[in-house]
Amino acid sequence: MEYQKSAGAVVYYWNEKPYFLLLRNTLKTTYWEFTKGIIEKDEEIEGTVKREIEEETDLKNVEIISGFKHKLEWFFKFKGRLIKKEAVYLLVKIPEEDKDKVRINYEHEFFSWWDFEKALENLKGKNNKEMLTRAEKFIKEYEKQKKLS
């Protein structure tokens, strides 16, 4: 069995509540997803996350929020081979004024910024929905603490 390790991000901006960035994959035209990519040799998770966000969305001014890390694992077949995939997701905030700077690459055909309810409605898979729910809860507490300090 082959193994693949990826890193991705739940990207958001804050305006009284979080708005989440989802991308629609060109290979799966009804599938909305978070940014994600394979961890390259000698690359740390944070480096992969920043690189993938820039490659897939052209966003450069990103802040990784410490304390949030969510790991997903699944199996899939590719060209007759069974592959175990592990993806670690971090939480990434961008300044609200950068939300209009998204420029997607060839891997995606659309992007959208959605509030929690709309993002949850468009995500597929129990694991992705659970991750978004955990991220939203974390963000609300994080932003509340920031406001108090």
C-alpha positions as CSV (number, residue, x, y, z in Angstrom):
1,M,0.0,0.0,0.0
2,E,1.2,3.5,-0.8
3,Y,1.0,6.5,1.6
4,Q,0.4,10.1,0.8
5,K,0.8,13.0,3.2
6,S,-0.8,16.3,2.5
7,A,-1.4,19.5,4.3
8,G,-4.3,22.0,3.8
9,A,-6.0,24.9,5.4
10,V,-9.4,26.1,6.5
11,V,-8.9,29.7,5.2
12,Y,-11.2,32.4,6.6
13,Y,-11.6,36.2,7.1
14,W,-13.5,37.8,9.9
15,N,-16.3,40.3,9.6
16,E,-18.5,40.0,12.7
17,K,-18.4,36.2,11.9
18,P,-16.1,34.0,9.9
19,Y,-16.3,33.6,6.1
20,F,-14.7,30.5,4.7
21,L,-12.9,30.0,1.4
22,L,-14.0,27.0,-0.6
23,L,-12.7,26.0,-4.0
24,R,-14.4,23.9,-6.6
25,N,-12.2,21.3,-8.2
26,T,-12.0,21.1,-12.0
27,L,-11.9,17.3,-11.9
28,K,-15.0,17.0,-9.7
29,T,-17.2,19.8,-10.8
30,T,-19.6,19.5,-7.9
31,Y,-17.0,19.1,-5.2
32,W,-16.1,22.1,-3.0
33,E,-13.0,21.7,-1.0
34,F,-10.4,23.5,1.2
35,T,-6.9,24.2,-0.2
36,K,-4.6,21.2,0.1
37,G,-1.5,19.7,-1.4
38,I,1.1,17.0,-1.0
39,I,3.9,17.8,1.5
40,E,7.1,18.0,-0.5
41,K,10.4,16.5,0.6
42,D,12.0,18.4,3.5
43,E,8.9,20.6,3.8
44,E,7.1,21.3,7.1
45,I,3.3,21.3,7.4
46,E,3.2,25.1,7.8
47,G,5.4,25.6,4.7
48,T,3.1,23.3,2.6
49,V,0.0,25.2,3.8
50,K,1.4,28.6,2.8
51,R,2.7,27.3,-0.5
52,E,-0.5,25.6,-1.4
53,I,-2.6,28.7,-0.5
54,E,-0.4,30.8,-2.7
55,E,-0.3,28.3,-5.6
56,E,-4.1,27.7,-5.5
57,T,-5.4,31.2,-4.6
58,D,-2.5,33.7,-5.0
59,L,-3.1,34.8,-1.4
60,K,0.2,35.7,0.2
61,N,-0.7,37.7,3.4
62,V,-1.8,34.7,5.5
63,E,-1.7,34.1,9.3
64,I,-1.6,30.5,10.6
65,I,-3.6,30.5,13.8
66,S,-1.9,28.3,16.4
67,G,-3.8,25.8,18.4
68,F,-5.9,24.3,15.6
69,K,-4.8,21.2,13.8
70,H,-7.2,18.6,12.3
71,K,-6.1,15.3,10.7
72,L,-8.2,13.4,8.2
73,E,-7.3,9.9,6.9
74,W,-8.9,7.9,4.1
75,F,-8.2,5.3,1.5
76,F,-8.6,5.5,-2.3
77,K,-7.7,3.6,-5.4
78,F,-5.6,5.1,-8.1
79,K,-4.6,3.1,-11.2
80,G,-5.4,-0.1,-9.4
81,R,-3.2,0.8,-6.4
82,L,-4.6,1.2,-2.9
83,I,-3.4,4.5,-1.3
84,K,-3.8,5.6,2.3
85,K,-4.0,9.4,2.4
86,E,-3.4,11.5,5.5
87,A,-4.2,15.3,5.4
88,V,-3.4,17.7,8.2
89,Y,-5.4,20.9,8.2
90,L,-4.4,24.2,9.9
91,L,-6.5,27.3,10.4
92,V,-5.5,30.3,8.4
93,K,-6.8,33.8,8.6
94,I,-6.4,36.5,5.9
95,P,-7.1,40.2,6.3
96,E,-10.7,41.0,5.1
97,E,-9.4,43.4,2.5
98,D,-7.5,40.5,0.8
99,K,-10.7,38.5,0.1
100,D,-11.0,40.0,-3.3
101,K,-7.4,39.1,-4.2
102,V,-8.1,35.4,-4.8
103,R,-6.9,34.2,-8.2
104,I,-7.4,30.5,-8.6
105,N,-5.1,28.3,-10.6
106,Y,-5.9,25.5,-13.1
107,E,-6.8,23.0,-10.4
108,H,-10.0,24.8,-9.6
109,E,-12.8,26.5,-11.6
110,F,-14.6,28.5,-9.0
111,F,-14.1,29.9,-5.5
112,S,-16.5,31.3,-3.0
113,W,-16.4,32.9,0.4
114,W,-19.3,31.6,2.5
115,D,-20.5,32.0,6.1
116,F,-20.5,28.8,8.2
117,E,-24.0,27.6,7.2
118,K,-23.5,28.0,3.5
119,A,-20.0,26.4,3.6
120,L,-21.4,23.5,5.6
121,E,-24.2,23.1,3.1
122,N,-21.7,22.9,0.2
123,L,-19.0,20.7,1.7
124,K,-19.2,17.0,1.1
125,G,-18.2,14.3,3.5
126,K,-18.7,13.9,7.2
127,N,-15.1,14.5,8.0
128,N,-15.0,17.9,6.1
129,K,-18.2,19.0,7.8
130,E,-16.9,18.0,11.2
131,M,-13.6,19.9,10.6
132,L,-15.5,23.0,9.5
133,T,-17.7,22.8,12.6
134,R,-14.6,22.5,14.9
135,A,-12.9,25.4,13.0
136,E,-15.9,27.7,13.4
137,K,-16.1,27.0,17.1
138,F,-12.4,27.6,17.5
139,I,-12.5,30.8,15.5
140,K,-15.4,32.3,17.6
141,E,-13.4,31.7,20.8
142,Y,-10.2,33.0,19.2
143,E,-11.8,36.2,17.9
144,K,-13.6,36.7,21.3
145,Q,-10.3,36.4,23.1
146,K,-8.6,38.8,20.7
147,K,-11.4,41.4,21.2
148,L,-11.0,41.1,25.0
149,S,-7.2,41.6,25.0
